[in-house]
Amino acid sequence: MGRLDNKVVLVTGAARGQGRAICLRMAEEGADVVALDSLADVASVQYPMASADDLATTVKHVEATGRRIVARQADVRDFAAVQAVVGEGLDTFGAVDVVCANAGIASFGPTWELSEASWQDMIDINLTGVWHTVKAAVPSMIAAGKGGSIVITSSTAGLKGMANIAHYTAAKHGLVGLMRTLANEVAPHRIRVNTVHPTNVATDMILNDSTFRLFRPDIPNPSQDDMVEAMTSLNALPVPWVEAVDVANVAVFLASDEARYITGVALPIDAGCVIK
């Protein structure tokens, strides 16, 4: 028996990293998956976005568990596209029980030097994209009358201020406000809403040249190894980052009946970053 047997989970940003880990862990616990990812680069972001091959790998991993998956290309900035994927998921599986609004980007710079495009892309994807996701999914969850769980990926930057990511911090703080309001709105329907707040996670969003240079501007061509010490200094526990599966495991818990009375909570997965 899995903790999510016969549930259907919608996951955004599903092609790699945290999204893929969430898809796989949900499937391992018995859920079918509706997955989407933009599969297109964002000009204001210095690292490449996930590819069609990445999403195909997510599909392969989920199907290897014996569960089913609908995986489509859709940009969370495009509400109609997200709504279409949710609709296909409903046609295929009959319900969406769990939403993991995970899609997001990162870019860097002092507040006053951020470009208009960097700011707008960040808000559109990391904040408005989550609103689009829940807006597309919640009506069917309410109509089904079975309750459900919504897990929104925020960040430690959603709980504290951090230099060089004002746009990211603003978006991730905004998710907490969205979560708290939505949790009140859907509670009468037994739908729970929570945010998760990881510290740095070992994914392509963090482990790339732009982040290496941010943490080690004193080195001409820094590597991943060069920033371990700097990243470790952010956390109370002596680790530079957590793994994607650590976030996925918490998402599974919040989606399961083990968390049936947990709603409106901002839950850190942060190796003690917030308390340091």
Secondary structure, 3 states (H helix, E strand, C coil): CCCCCCCEEEEECCCCHHHHHHHHHHHHCCCEEEEEECCCCCCCCCCCCCCHHHHHHHHHHHHHCCCCEEEEECCCCCHHHHHHHHHHHHHHHCCCCEEEECCCCCCCECHHHCCHHHHHHHHHHHHHHHHHHHHHHHHHHHHHCCCEEEEEECCHHHCCCCCCEHHHHHHHHHHHHHHHHHHHHHHHHCEEEEEEEECCECCCCCCCHHHHHHHCCCCCCCCCHHHHHHHHCCCCCCCCCECHHHHHHHHHHHHCHHHCCCCCCEEEECCCCCCC
